[in-house]
Amino acid sequence: MNLKYRVLYVLYVVSRKEENKGRILWKESTKSKSLINSTRIVIDNFDKFCKSEYTHDSDDVINELLSFDVTKLEDSTCDLYQNWINYNAKNGISAKTLKVYFSLLKSYLHYRGIKVSEKDIKTNVSLPKVIHEKKHPLSMEQIHEILKIANYHKKSLYLALLSSGMRIGEAVQIRKKDLEILGQRITINIPAQFTKTKTSRTVYISIESSKMILGKLKELDDDSLIWGTNPDYNTSVFAEDSAFSRYVDKIGLGVRYESGTRKITLHSFRAFFFTKSARIHGENYAHMMTGHGGYLMEYDRLTDEEKLEMYLELEPNLLVYDQTINEQKIKKLRDANTKLTDQQITIEDQEKRLKKLEEMLYLERNFQREK
């Protein structure tokens, strides 16, 4: 085979491999972007594993498995799965992540024609046990330390995550057109395609978070990103995760669990919001606001005004800076004073009317006596 045909053959083989990867990714295109990205990572990881452990790429390994009879296919696939699990565990992949990756790998190989019953897999393949570590609660003192070191843009993002319960993957995709700024608080309408559950929802950001973006909003067109730094979702999320990790490491908060995962991440802001929401309005409200499935549908029947009212009750627990907290307390006292003043005026009006009625009644009685 001359050089020209060898090059064409290599290009053909490469294109077929990319086509096989592309098919499964296309199949997952109705899923979230994070799931699509995870699927891509798993496929590349499996290819790397095959080259390392079997000195062949994943396509060659899959084709060899497909050439076996049913019994040998099941046994060999289970052995392959166990070797892949051991390989990744040895290379530092956490048990929790492995569980997710294994599910994606099974889907991928099933799509490629390797069909093994779940019963056989459960009997012959062992995943490392997931260690359920007590989650580290983010304190207000730690929030202050993080915000103190963050630049203006990052501070704006962190306050938005803290006061809305958004996922970082949702926040970096929000554009100006998704915001409503004319009400008492800025409302964010998160499109369904941005969310993990593929269900749109409405969230609010606090008054101090709003103040940090109002000036910027005047300079943006409707399609501009508010907090995202790159139109590519994965690039933007990775950039924010990396920047946040640098911040917490710099101020000595980069501590980790025994499993190796960080105790404080961008998700900690969302967890802070959930905890405060659950304490004020209950867990169903907190699940609704953070976009979890399975909450009681009673909250779907709330009007926008009722939802905002509930958020305003919650907001004081989400404020970070003393000045903002004091301003809100003063406003609350003024509103209460105005209400009392209005009530006092109403009482005085009623007293005047009562006095007038008493005078009329007195005159009427005197008139009757004279008759």
C-alpha positions as CSV (number, residue, x, y, z in Angstrom):
1,M,0.0,0.0,0.0
2,N,1.5,3.3,-1.1
3,L,1.7,6.4,1.2
4,K,-1.3,8.1,-0.3
5,Y,-3.6,5.1,0.4
6,R,-2.2,4.5,3.8
7,V,-3.0,8.1,4.8
8,L,-6.5,7.8,3.5
9,Y,-6.9,4.5,5.4
10,V,-5.8,6.1,8.6
11,L,-8.2,9.0,8.1
12,Y,-11.0,6.6,7.5
13,V,-10.3,4.6,10.7
14,V,-10.1,7.8,12.7
15,S,-13.3,9.1,11.3
16,R,-15.1,5.9,12.1
17,K,-13.9,6.0,15.7
18,E,-15.1,9.6,16.1
19,E,-18.4,8.6,14.5
20,N,-18.9,5.9,17.1
21,K,-18.2,8.4,19.9
22,G,-20.4,10.9,18.2
23,R,-23.3,8.6,18.0
24,I,-23.5,8.0,21.7
25,L,-23.0,11.7,22.4
26,W,-25.7,12.5,19.9
27,K,-28.0,10.0,21.7
28,E,-27.4,11.9,24.9
29,S,-28.0,15.3,23.4
30,T,-31.4,15.5,25.1
31,K,-29.5,15.3,28.4
32,S,-27.8,18.1,30.3
33,K,-24.5,19.5,29.1
34,S,-22.7,18.2,32.1
35,L,-24.0,14.7,31.4
36,I,-22.8,15.0,27.8
37,N,-19.4,16.2,29.0
38,S,-19.2,13.3,31.5
39,T,-20.1,10.8,28.7
40,R,-17.3,12.2,26.6
41,I,-14.9,11.9,29.5
42,V,-15.9,8.2,30.1
43,I,-15.5,7.3,26.5
44,D,-12.0,8.8,26.4
45,N,-11.1,7.2,29.7
46,F,-12.2,3.8,28.5
47,D,-10.1,4.2,25.4
48,K,-7.1,5.1,27.5
49,F,-7.7,2.1,29.8
50,C,-7.9,-0.3,26.8
51,K,-4.6,1.0,25.4
52,S,-2.9,0.8,28.8
53,E,-4.2,-2.6,29.9
54,Y,-4.8,-4.5,26.6
55,T,-2.4,-2.6,24.2
56,H,-5.4,-2.0,21.8
57,D,-7.8,0.9,21.5
58,S,-11.4,0.6,22.7
59,D,-12.8,-0.1,19.2
60,D,-10.6,-3.2,18.9
61,V,-11.6,-4.4,22.4
62,I,-15.3,-3.9,21.6
63,N,-15.0,-5.7,18.3
64,E,-13.2,-8.7,19.9
65,L,-16.0,-8.9,22.6
66,L,-18.6,-8.9,19.9
67,S,-17.0,-11.9,18.2
68,F,-17.6,-14.1,21.3
69,D,-20.5,-16.3,22.0
70,V,-23.1,-15.2,24.6
71,T,-21.5,-17.0,27.6
72,K,-18.0,-15.9,26.8
73,L,-19.2,-12.3,26.0
74,E,-20.9,-12.0,29.5
75,D,-17.9,-13.4,31.4
76,S,-15.3,-11.3,29.4
77,T,-17.4,-8.1,29.7
78,C,-17.7,-8.5,33.5
79,D,-14.0,-9.1,33.7
80,L,-13.5,-6.0,31.6
81,Y,-15.7,-3.9,33.8
82,Q,-13.9,-5.1,37.0
83,N,-10.5,-4.3,35.5
84,W,-11.7,-0.9,34.4
85,I,-13.0,-0.1,37.9
86,N,-9.8,-1.3,39.5
87,Y,-7.7,0.7,37.1
88,N,-9.6,4.0,37.8
89,A,-9.8,3.4,41.6
90,K,-6.0,2.9,41.5
91,N,-5.7,6.2,39.6
92,G,-7.6,8.2,42.2
93,I,-11.1,8.3,40.9
94,S,-13.5,8.6,43.8
95,A,-16.1,5.9,44.5
96,K,-18.9,8.3,44.0
97,T,-17.5,9.4,40.6
98,L,-16.8,5.8,39.6
99,K,-20.4,4.9,40.2
100,V,-21.6,7.6,37.8
101,Y,-18.9,6.8,35.2
102,F,-19.7,3.1,35.4
103,S,-23.4,3.7,34.6
104,L,-22.3,5.8,31.6
105,L,-19.8,3.2,30.4
106,K,-22.5,0.5,30.6
107,S,-24.8,2.6,28.5
108,Y,-22.1,3.3,25.9
109,L,-21.1,-0.4,25.5
110,H,-24.8,-1.4,25.4
111,Y,-25.2,1.1,22.6
112,R,-22.2,-0.5,20.8
113,G,-23.9,-3.9,21.0
114,I,-22.4,-5.4,24.2
115,K,-25.5,-6.4,26.1
116,V,-25.0,-8.0,29.5
117,S,-27.8,-8.5,32.0
118,E,-27.8,-6.3,35.1
119,K,-28.1,-9.4,37.3
120,D,-24.8,-10.8,35.9
121,I,-23.1,-7.4,36.4
122,K,-24.4,-7.1,39.9
123,T,-23.2,-10.7,40.7
124,N,-19.7,-10.4,39.1
125,V,-18.7,-6.8,39.3
126,S,-17.8,-4.9,42.5
127,L,-17.7,-1.1,42.9
128,P,-15.9,0.5,45.8
129,K,-18.3,1.6,48.5
130,V,-19.2,5.2,48.6
131,I,-18.1,6.9,51.8
132,H,-20.8,9.2,53.1
133,E,-18.9,12.0,54.7
134,K,-20.5,14.7,56.9
135,K,-20.8,17.8,54.7
136,H,-19.0,20.9,55.8
137,P,-21.3,23.8,56.3
138,L,-20.2,27.1,55.0
139,S,-20.0,29.8,57.7
140,M,-20.7,33.5,57.3
141,E,-17.1,34.2,58.4
142,Q,-15.7,31.9,55.6
143,I,-18.0,33.7,53.1
144,H,-16.6,37.0,54.2
145,E,-13.0,35.7,53.7
146,I,-13.8,34.4,50.2
147,L,-15.5,37.6,49.1
148,K,-12.7,39.7,50.5
149,I,-10.1,38.1,48.2
150,A,-12.4,37.7,45.1
151,N,-12.4,40.3,42.3
152,Y,-15.5,42.3,41.6
153,H,-16.9,40.0,38.9
154,K,-16.3,36.8,41.0
155,K,-17.8,38.5,44.1
156,S,-20.9,39.4,42.0
157,L,-21.2,35.7,40.9
158,Y,-20.7,34.3,44.5
159,L,-23.4,36.6,45.9
160,A,-25.8,35.5,43.2
161,L,-25.2,31.8,43.9
162,L,-25.5,32.4,47.6
163,S,-28.8,34.3,47.4
164,S,-30.5,32.4,44.6
165,G,-29.5,28.7,45.0
166,M,-28.5,28.4,41.4
167,R,-26.1,25.8,40.2
168,I,-22.8,27.2,38.8
169,G,-23.7,25.5,35.5
170,E,-27.0,27.5,35.4
171,A,-25.5,30.8,36.5
172,V,-22.8,30.9,33.8
173,Q,-25.4,30.5,31.1
174,I,-27.7,33.3,32.2
175,R,-28.1,36.2,29.8
176,K,-29.5,39.6,30.2
177,K,-32.7,38.6,28.5
178,D,-33.4,36.0,31.3
179,L,-33.6,38.8,33.9
180,E,-36.6,40.9,35.0
181,I,-35.3,44.0,36.8
182,L,-38.4,46.1,37.4
183,G,-39.8,44.4,40.5
184,Q,-38.7,44.7,44.1
185,R,-35.9,42.1,43.4
186,I,-34.2,41.0,40.2
187,T,-36.0,37.9,39.0
188,I,-34.1,35.3,37.0
189,N,-36.0,33.0,34.7
190,I,-33.8,30.0,34.2
191,P,-34.6,28.3,30.8
192,A,-35.3,24.5,31.0
193,Q,-32.3,23.6,28.8
194,F,-29.9,25.1,31.4
195,T,-31.2,23.1,34.3
196,K,-30.3,19.5,35.5
197,T,-33.9,18.4,35.6
198,K,-34.8,20.1,32.2
199,T,-37.5,22.1,34.0
200,S,-37.5,25.9,33.9
201,R,-37.8,27.8,37.2
202,T,-37.8,31.3,38.6
203,V,-35.3,32.5,41.3
204,Y,-34.4,35.8,42.9
205,I,-31.1,37.4,43.9
206,S,-30.7,39.5,47.0
207,I,-30.6,43.3,47.0
208,E,-26.8,43.4,47.6
209,S,-26.3,41.0,44.7
210,S,-28.5,43.1,42.5
211,K,-26.5,46.3,43.3
212,M,-23.4,44.6,41.9
213,I,-24.8,44.0,38.4
214,L,-27.2,46.9,37.8
215,G,-24.4,49.1,36.5
216,K,-23.1,46.3,34.2
217,L,-26.6,45.6,32.8
218,K,-26.7,49.0,31.3
219,E,-23.7,48.2,29.1
220,L,-25.0,44.8,27.9
221,D,-27.3,43.8,25.1
222,D,-30.0,41.2,25.7
223,D,-28.0,38.2,24.5
224,S,-24.9,39.0,26.7
225,L,-23.8,36.6,29.4
226,I,-24.1,38.1,33.0
227,W,-21.6,35.9,34.9
228,G,-20.3,33.5,32.2
229,T,-16.9,34.2,30.9
230,N,-17.1,31.9,27.8
231,P,-20.1,30.9,25.6
232,D,-18.9,27.3,25.9
233,Y,-20.6,25.9,29.0
234,N,-17.8,23.4,30.0
235,T,-15.0,26.0,29.5
236,S,-16.9,28.5,31.6
237,V,-17.7,26.1,34.5
238,F,-14.1,24.8,34.5
239,A,-12.8,28.4,34.7
240,E,-15.0,29.2,37.6
241,D,-14.2,26.0,39.5
242,S,-10.5,26.6,39.0
243,A,-10.6,30.3,40.1
244,F,-12.6,29.4,43.2
245,S,-10.2,26.6,44.1
246,R,-7.3,29.1,43.9
247,Y,-9.1,31.6,46.2
248,V,-9.9,29.0,48.9
249,D,-6.3,27.6,48.7
250,K,-4.9,31.1,49.1
251,I,-6.8,31.9,52.3
252,G,-6.2,28.4,53.8
253,L,-9.7,27.0,53.2
254,G,-8.7,24.4,50.7
255,V,-9.2,21.5,53.1
256,R,-10.3,18.2,51.9
257,Y,-12.3,15.2,53.1
258,E,-10.5,11.8,53.5
259,S,-11.8,10.9,50.0
260,G,-9.8,13.8,48.6
261,T,-12.7,16.0,47.5
262,R,-12.8,19.6,48.7
263,K,-14.9,20.6,51.7
264,I,-15.6,24.1,50.3
265,T,-16.6,24.4,46.6
266,L,-18.9,26.6,44.6
267,H,-21.7,24.2,45.5
268,S,-21.2,25.3,49.1
269,F,-23.0,28.6,48.3
270,R,-26.0,26.6,46.9
271,A,-26.0,24.4,50.0
272,F,-26.0,27.5,52.2
273,F,-29.1,28.8,50.4
274,F,-30.8,25.5,50.8
275,T,-30.2,25.3,54.5
276,K,-31.5,28.9,55.2
277,S,-34.5,28.3,52.9
278,A,-35.4,25.0,54.7
279,R,-35.2,26.7,58.1
280,I,-37.5,29.6,57.2
281,H,-40.0,27.9,54.8
282,G,-39.4,24.2,55.0
283,E,-37.6,21.7,52.8
284,N,-40.2,21.5,50.1
285,Y,-39.8,25.3,49.4
286,A,-36.0,24.8,49.5
287,H,-36.2,21.9,47.0
288,M,-38.4,24.0,44.7
289,M,-36.1,27.1,44.7
290,T,-33.0,25.0,44.1
291,G,-34.5,23.0,41.3
292,H,-34.7,19.6,42.9
293,G,-37.4,17.2,41.7
294,G,-40.0,15.6,44.0
295,Y,-41.1,18.6,46.1
296,L,-44.8,19.0,47.0
297,M,-46.7,20.6,44.2
298,E,-48.3,23.1,46.5
299,Y,-45.7,25.7,45.7
300,D,-46.4,25.5,41.9
301,R,-49.8,27.1,42.7
302,L,-48.3,30.1,44.3
303,T,-48.6,33.4,42.5
304,D,-45.5,35.4,41.5
305,E,-46.4,37.9,44.2
306,E,-46.6,35.1,46.9
307,K,-43.3,33.6,45.8
308,L,-41.6,37.1,46.0
309,E,-43.2,37.7,49.4
310,M,-41.7,34.4,50.7
311,Y,-38.3,35.3,49.3
312,L,-38.4,38.7,51.0
313,E,-39.0,36.9,54.3
314,L,-36.0,34.7,53.6
315,E,-33.7,37.4,52.3
316,P,-32.4,38.8,55.6
317,N,-30.8,35.3,56.2
318,L,-28.9,35.5,52.9
319,L,-27.4,39.0,53.3
320,V,-23.7,39.1,53.9
321,Y,-22.7,42.7,54.7
322,D,-23.7,44.4,57.9
323,Q,-24.5,47.7,56.1
324,T,-27.1,46.0,53.9
325,I,-28.6,44.1,56.8
326,N,-28.9,47.4,58.8
327,E,-30.4,49.2,55.8
328,Q,-33.0,46.4,55.5
329,K,-33.7,46.6,59.2
330,I,-34.2,50.4,59.0
331,K,-36.5,50.0,56.0
332,K,-38.5,47.4,57.9
333,L,-38.9,49.7,60.9
334,R,-39.9,52.6,58.6
335,D,-42.5,50.4,56.9
336,A,-43.8,49.3,60.3
337,N,-43.9,52.9,61.5
338,T,-45.7,54.0,58.3
339,K,-48.2,51.2,58.9
340,L,-48.7,52.3,62.6
341,T,-49.1,55.9,61.4
342,D,-51.7,54.8,58.9
343,Q,-53.5,52.9,61.7
344,Q,-53.3,55.9,64.0
345,I,-54.8,58.1,61.4
346,T,-57.5,55.6,60.8
347,I,-58.2,55.4,64.6
348,E,-58.3,59.2,64.8
349,D,-60.7,59.4,61.9
350,Q,-63.0,56.8,63.6
351,E,-62.8,58.7,66.9
352,K,-63.9,61.9,65.1
353,R,-66.8,60.1,63.4
354,L,-67.8,58.5,66.7
355,K,-67.7,61.9,68.4
356,K,-69.8,63.4,65.6
357,L,-72.4,60.6,65.9
358,E,-72.5,61.1,69.7
359,E,-73.2,64.9,69.2
360,M,-76.0,64.1,66.7
361,L,-77.5,61.6,69.1
362,Y,-77.4,64.1,72.0
363,L,-79.1,66.7,69.8
364,E,-81.7,64.2,68.8
365,R,-82.5,63.3,72.4
366,N,-82.8,66.9,73.4
367,F,-85.1,67.5,70.5
368,Q,-87.3,64.6,71.6
369,R,-87.5,66.0,75.2
370,E,-88.6,69.4,74.1
371,K,-91.4,67.9,72.1
